[in-house]
Amino acid sequence: MALRPHNAKKNDTDEPEQVVSQHRQPEKGRYQLQVDRQIKKSFESADEAEATGAAIKKSFPMVQVVVYDSQECVGKRLEVAS
């Protein structure tokens, strides 16, 4: 019985391979926009986060939208403007 040739790929560089993850890496902004308790995006300013959250809440009033301040550990729940 003939042996199969061994076709191992050789890595000529000494650099380690990058591990690719299916999970998104956390963003570095202070203010995190949470929709139904899931972090969607982070922002450097509270105004940007609240404006984006208000647009989401206006389009989808049934979802829970919170702007979370990661340094103060306080969340601000956004409501539909009357």
Secondary structure, 3 states (H helix, E strand, C coil): CCCCCCCCCCCCCCCCCCCCCCCCCCCCCCEEEEECCEEEEEECCHHHHHHHHHHHHHHCCCCCEEEEECCCCEEEEECCCC
